[in-house]
């Protein structure tokens, strides 16, 4: 559920860079998280647009959620642990 709340303020766009790389950009509070996907030359017969965009979106989501965890959740958790220790 927290992911949906975070994404309400995010702008997600899909596209292609030069050379046919699939690209997904998540813009959230002035920051951009870019996920890219390329197809290996030996696997070109199995690659398609939806697969590339899905992989790029997942990579952008991973970067976004790592940033959110490191800069929002961990400081809150450490403050909560400090409060808990003070109460004991």
C-alpha positions as CSV (number, residue, x, y, z in Angstrom):
1,X,0.0,0.0,0.0
2,X,2.8,2.4,0.8
3,X,4.0,2.2,-2.8
4,X,0.7,3.5,-4.2
5,X,0.8,6.4,-1.7
6,X,4.3,7.4,-2.8
7,X,3.5,7.1,-6.5
8,X,0.5,9.4,-6.3
9,X,3.0,12.3,-6.6
10,X,5.3,10.7,-9.1
11,X,5.4,11.3,-12.8
12,X,6.3,8.1,-14.8
13,X,7.3,8.3,-18.5
14,X,8.4,5.6,-20.9
15,X,10.4,5.9,-24.1
16,X,13.5,4.9,-26.1
17,X,17.0,6.2,-26.2
18,X,19.3,6.0,-29.2
19,X,20.1,2.5,-30.2
20,X,16.7,1.0,-29.2
21,X,17.2,1.0,-25.4
22,X,14.0,1.0,-23.5
23,X,13.9,3.7,-20.8
24,X,11.7,4.5,-17.9
25,X,11.9,7.7,-15.9
26,X,10.2,8.3,-12.5
27,X,10.2,11.9,-11.4
28,X,9.5,12.4,-7.7
29,X,10.0,15.6,-5.7
30,X,12.5,17.1,-8.3
31,X,14.6,13.9,-8.5
32,X,14.7,11.5,-11.5
33,X,15.2,7.8,-11.3
34,X,16.1,6.2,-14.6
35,X,15.8,2.5,-15.5
36,X,17.1,1.2,-18.8
37,X,16.9,-2.1,-20.6
38,X,18.7,-3.3,-23.6
39,X,18.5,-6.5,-25.6
40,X,21.5,-8.7,-26.1
41,X,22.3,-9.2,-29.8
42,X,22.0,-13.0,-29.4
43,X,18.5,-12.6,-27.9
44,X,17.0,-10.2,-30.5
45,X,14.4,-12.8,-31.7
46,X,12.9,-13.0,-28.1
47,X,12.9,-9.3,-27.3
48,X,9.8,-7.1,-27.7
49,X,8.7,-3.6,-26.7
50,X,6.6,-4.6,-23.7
51,X,9.3,-6.8,-22.1
52,X,11.9,-4.0,-22.5
53,X,9.6,-1.4,-21.0
54,X,8.7,-3.7,-18.1
55,X,12.3,-4.4,-17.3
56,X,13.2,-0.6,-17.5
57,X,10.2,0.2,-15.2
58,X,11.3,-2.4,-12.6
59,X,14.8,-1.0,-12.6
60,X,13.6,2.5,-12.1
61,X,11.3,1.3,-9.3
62,X,14.2,-0.4,-7.6
63,X,16.3,2.8,-7.6
64,X,13.3,4.9,-6.4
65,X,12.4,2.5,-3.6
66,X,16.1,2.2,-2.5
67,X,16.3,6.0,-2.3
68,X,13.0,6.2,-0.4
69,X,14.2,3.5,2.1
70,X,17.6,5.2,2.7
71,X,16.3,8.8,3.0
72,X,12.8,8.4,4.5
73,X,12.3,5.1,6.2
74,X,15.7,4.5,7.9
75,X,15.8,8.0,9.6
76,X,12.3,7.5,10.9
77,X,13.1,4.0,12.2
78,X,16.2,5.2,14.0
79,X,14.2,8.1,15.6
80,X,11.6,5.6,16.7
81,X,14.2,3.2,18.1
82,X,15.8,6.2,20.0
83,X,12.4,7.1,21.4
84,X,11.8,3.5,22.5
85,X,15.1,3.4,24.2
86,X,14.4,6.7,26.0
87,X,11.1,5.4,27.2
88,X,12.7,2.2,28.7
